[in-house]
Amino acid sequence: MTLSIHKLRQKWGTMSKEARASLAYTLCNIAQRCIAFINMPIFARLMTTDEYGEMTIYTSWSSLFAIILTLNLAYGSFAPAMIKFEKDRDRYISSIQGIWLVLCGFFLVIYLPFQGFWNEFLDLSTLFVIFLILETISINSINLWSGKKRFDYEYKPVIMLTLIMAIADTAVSIAFVLLSEQKGEARIIGHVAATLAFGLIIFSLNAVKGKSVFHKEYWKYALGFNVPLLAYYLSQMIFNQSDRLMINHYCGKGKAAIYGVAYTLAMLLIFVLNAINNSYLPWFYRKIKEGKEEENAKVANGIAILMAGMIMCVVIMAPEIILITAGKKYSEAIWSIPPVAISLLLLFYAQLFINAQFYYEKKKSLVYASIGAAVANIVLNMILIPKTSYLVAGYTTMISYILFASMNYFAMCRVAKETGFSMKAIDLRRLIILFIAFSILCFGFMLLYNYMIIRYLLVIIIFMVCVKKRNQLILFVRNTIKR
């Protein structure tokens, strides 16, 4: 055992700082999602589906508030800005927070005189709207702080804060739910309390280190970059949240909660994807700057295979995971998991194409792609949910992501023609082959959801074949990620 630990330490010591940061963030996000995953059965059993639905709807609105109150300035322009203003990152971050304070002021001017109307529209009380504002600023301040740390490859403080916040959120929320009769509201209050406790401290820390609320150059750059992307960010919110909001409208909070459980499980690995992308992005941008973007094909193929494999594990075990974590009352959720899981792989593909567009600050095509896919998602939901079932939302999401990824690929092609970016940075043929094989397997296992013994016998057979053919499989994987 001691020898094994020693070998691991040696291996860790030989890894580059980029590789160490990427692995550390990935492991941290897996731990964070495990904590969230453990939360699901706890709260699903402590609350009714309608009470669970209250948190689902609150979370859906929080995504919209993040766009309105922060313009998503912790993303989009942030990564290029960390390179462009490398020697003045702290002041850039505090200036971004200054923009947020102005936006919050404008929002309150519009909200407070007509809070009755807005509260009815949002289906939230004034207290919870104020919570949304404070939580949005807190979370995004933490995102700015951790984003800078990622570019400096300082992963230890980020990991420590992430895990402490996840544990505190769970502990406080459970205590509030157990002590309250209004368990849906108690869950929201517990979550917000834990977030504010850390977020407001980080907001203050960013402000003190940056010593600037207004910086004309930084405001102009950030707003010029992100404002044209608002349609893109809104479309992402629609992809991620509109299904639940529309199910709530047509079918009620209970069905929204069931679909929310399915969506959460299918997207369980999205934080792993984000961790990988956030660590890989600085490397990719440096390769573009050096004119070596073709090296990306190998890395992108490898990550795609890794993501497909991890997602497939969730798809295969979906019925048992739902039963254990949420109980029989959420069993219908399993039929939405495969199409939403496929959407996660498509999201990774789209992100590969978007990264290049962001580097060259070419945003118009991205906006058009986002609007087109978002409109398709809404229209399909409006037509199909009332006529069929709320479970169809998983399939409308998948169709929308196919459109989204395709449009962003063609947008990247146009960027390549305009800038000289090498299309060899993306191995499209192998990515398509992987997607088709992955989709067939997802729907194949879905057909076996009611036949657990057959499903796991098939898994054992596939595993045994892979072991027997491991040399050929290893060669295939190497060829797939080969440049």
Secondary structure, DSSP 8 states (H G I E B T S, - for coil): -HHHHHHHHHHHHHS-HHHHHHHHHHHHHHHHHHHHHHHHHHHHHHS-HHHHHHHHHHHHHHHHHHHHHHTTTTSTTHHHHHHHTGGGHHHHHHHHHHHHHHHHHHHHHHHGGGHHHHHHHHT--HHHHHHHHHHHHHHHHHHHHHHHHHHTT-HHHHHHHHHHHHHHHHHHHHHHHHH-S-HHHHHHHHHHHHHHHHHHHHHHHHHHHH--S--HHHHHHHHHHHGGGHHHHHHHHIIIIIHHHHHHHHH-HHHHHHHHHHHHHHTTTHHHHHHHHHHHHHHHHHHHHHT-GGGHHHHHHHHHHHHHHHHHHHHHTHHHHHHHHT-GGGGGGGGGHHHHHHHHHHHHHHHHHHHHHHHTT--HHHHHHHHHHHHHHHHHHHHHHHHS-GGGHHHHHHHHHHHHHHHHHHHHHHHHHHH---GGGS-HHHHHHHHHHHHHHHHHHHTTTT-HHHHHHHHHHHHHHHHHTHHHHHHHHHHHS--
